[in-house]
């Protein structure tokens, strides 16, 4: 077994059959870990998602968005029964050790190359424990060690007026500003709300922004988001909702679904937020709480998020 940094790997394996991953991030929430990886190939990453879900008992959920693939896993260790073409690659172990996450990948042939060298060269990786190089007909196996991060989702609503502005662009630009300050900006989801709302400016949507942050930096993220919105918003109704962790409470999902089909009051939003432990923040006003909270309930289901209910 060799312990190698990304730079060590790049120097040792300067081969035409190595395609480095762009970035690897790991977020921890109690006994679950969310692994976010940016694959070098766009739709080629779909093969990895399919194979990993088939092969790995530790994976609870997986999906692909462009070249980004996401695995939500249990913490633990389960041996893999690798079979060429059928169960070609997967995750054998997920462990949290202090401020680090250790994920053991294994795969046959090219999948083994991805498990070890390709992932190991990514931004966000601290080092790898290289057990088997892989390639050809051989198995590749490596532990990829990354910093422990936490997941924070911000719901944002009511930043524009009937005369100017757009909430989705305001939210994205705010997230880009936060990314420049060191927070990992992972996703932006537009959530369609009740189309017959008489208070809407036009399309009636709210926004969910997903971030990976270092432990203890959630409050810093939220404070900076408030400062940016307070300076940039055009509305006197702007609010933020803050969700920590990987799972979405059932009551929050149900609330989000109701906001797509009917009118909801600020008081209802505040009651649900209190029930599920979500922080609601008035930036310039309280009305935005309704949509900001709704965005959190559907941030992980883009197909449902965009549906319109007449």
N, C-alpha and C positions, 0 to 999 in steps of 0.2 A: 504494500500500500504506500502510495506517495501522497504527500500533502503539497498542493500547488496553488499559487495565486493565479488570478486571471492572466497577469502578465507572464508568469512562468509558463502557463499553457500556450500562450501565443508564441513564445520563443521556442518551445519544445515541439509544437505541432503546427508548423507553418506549411500545411499541406493543402492541395486543391480539394480534398474531400472534407474539409472542415468549414462549416458555415456558422459562425458565432451567433448565438442568440443576442438580441439587442439589450434586454433588461430582464431581471428576475427580482420580484418583490414577494415578501411573505408577511401576512398580517395574522395576528394571533387573537383569539377571543375564547377564553376559557379552554375547553377541550377541542376546539376546532382551529384549523389553520387555512387561510385562503392564499393560494399560490397564484400569482399573476406573472405570466411569462410572455415576452414579446419575441415571437419566432422569426427567423430570418426570411421565411417564405410566407406569403399571405394566405392563400387557401391551402397550401401544403400543411399548415398547422392543423387542419381538420383531421388528418390521419392520426396525428398524435392524440388529439382529444378522444377520438373514437377508440383507439387501441387502449389508452390509459383507463378509460371508463370500463371497458370490458375486462381488463386484466387486474385492476387494483381494488381490493375490497375496502381499502381505506378511503377511497374517493366517494363522497356523498353526492356531489353534483359537479358537472363540468360543462363548459360551453366555450364557444369561440366567437370573437368579434374582430373581424379582419385578421391581422396577424397576432392579435392578443388572445391567449387562451388562459382560462381560469379553472382551477381545481379547488373545490372546497373539500377538505379532508378531515378525518379524525386524527387525533394523535395516537400513535401506536406502531406496531410492527407486524406485518403479515407476509410470509414467504410468497413469492410469485411462481406460478406455474407457466413459464414462458414456452410458447409454441409458435414456430415461424408462421407468419401471415395471420394467425388466429388470435393469439395473445402475445404480441411481439414485444411489448414494452409496458412498463408501469412503475408505480411507486411502491417500494417495499417497506419503507419506514418514514415516519414523520415524528420528529422529537423537538421539544423546546428546551434549550439548555441555557439558562440565564437570559442574556439579551441576544441570543442567537437561535436560529431555526435550522435544523439539520434534516434534509430530505434526501433519502437514498433512492436513486433512479437506477433501473436496470433495463436493458433491451438487447435484442438480437440484431446483429449486422449493423445496418445504418442507424437503427433506433438506438443501438448501444453507443454509437458515436455521438448522437444527440444527447444521450443520458450523461455522458462524461465530458468530452471536450467542448462541444458546442455550447452547452449550458454554462460550463465553467468559465467561459470567456466573457460572459455577459456583464454589463453594468449592474451593480447591486450585489454581485457575488463577492464574498470575502475570500473564500478559498474552497477547494474541493479536496476530498479524500478519494483518490483515484485507485480503484481496485483492479479493474480490467479495462483495457483500452477499447476493445470492440473493433468492428469493421469486418468486412468479408463475411465469413460465416460464424464469427466469434461473438460472444456476449460481451457487452460493455456494461460497467457498473461503477457508480460514483456517488458519494455523498456531497451534496451541494449545500454549503453553509452560507447563510444570509443573515443580515440584521433583523431582529424582531421589530416589527412595525405594528401599528394599530389602525383600524379602519374607522373613518369618520365620514358621514354623509351629511351634507348641508342641503336643506330644502330652501328655496328662495322664491318669493312671489311678490307681486305688486311693486314693480320698479318703474313702470312707464305710465304715460297718461294717454288720453284719447288723441292728443295732438302730436306726441313724439315719443320715441324710445322703443325698446324691445327687450323684454325680460330675458329671453334666451341669450341674446348677445351680451347684455349687461353681466349676466351670470358667468358666461364663458370668459369674458375679459377679466372679470374679478378672479376667476380660477387661474388664469394665466399669470396674473400679477402674483398670486399666492405661490404658484409654481416657481417663479423667479426668486421667491424668498425661501425656497428650500422644501416646500411641501410637494409631495408626489400627487399630481393631478391625474386621476385614473379614468374618469368618465363624466359625461354630461348627458342627462336624459331629460327629454321634454315630455311632460305628463299632461295629456289633454284632460281638462276638467269639464264641468257641466256647460254645454254650449248655449243654454238658454238663460244663463246667469245675467240678470239685468245690470249688474255692476261691472261687467267685463269691459275691457278697453276694446277688444276685438275677438281674437281667437280663443282666449280664456285657457291659458296653459301656465303651469308652474315648472320649476326646474330643480332637478336633483344633481348635485355635484359630489363626486366620490373622491376621497383622498386617502392616501396611506401616510401616516405620521409616526414620528418617533414616540416612544412611550413618554407620557407626560406633556406632550406638546399640543394636545387637543384645545386647551383653553387659549393658547397663543394663536392657533389657526382661527378660532371663532372670533377672537378679539380683532384680528386683522381684517377678517371678512366684514365685520361690522363697520370698521373704520372706512373701508373702501366703499361699501354700499352707502354709508351716510354721506360721503362726499359726492358720489356719482348718481345716486338714484334721483329720478324725476318725480317720484310719487311721495305722498304723505301717508301711505298705507304699507310701506315696506316692512317685511318681517323675515326672520330666519328660523328654521327648525333644525335641531341637531340630533342625529342618531349615531350612537357609538356601537361598534361591534359588527359581526357578520350577519347575524340572523335578524329577520324582520318579524316582530310580534304579530300574531294572528289578528289581534284587534286593530292594529295599525293598517294592515293590508285591507281589512274589511272597511275601515274608514275611508281609505283611498278609493276603493271601488264605489262607495256611496257618493263621494264628491264628483265622480264622473257622471252620475245619473240624477242628482238632485241638489237642491240648495242646502248649504250647511252654515250654521252660525259660528261666530267666533267662540262662543261659550262651549259649543259641542267640541270644537277643535281643542280647546284648552282642557276639557274633561278627558278626552282620549289621550292627549299628550301626557297628562298626569298619570293616567292608568298605565301607560306603556313605558314611562320613564324618559320621554323625549323633552328636551329643553326648547321652549319657544321664546324667541327674543324679538321685541319690538325695536326696529331700527328707526323708523319714522312714524309708525302707526301699527294698529293691531289687526287690521283686516287681512293683511297678507299671511297671517298665521294659518288660515284655512287651507290655502293652496300649498304653502310651504310644507305643512305637515303631510298633506296628501302626496306630495312628491316623494317623500321618504318611503311610503308604503308600496311604491311600484318601481323604485329605482333599479331593481334587479330583474324586471320583466318588461323589456322594451316593447314587446308586441302588445301587451295589455295596456301599457302606458299611453300609447298613441291612439288607441281605439276611441271612436266617437260614438256616444250613445245618444240617439235623438229623442 
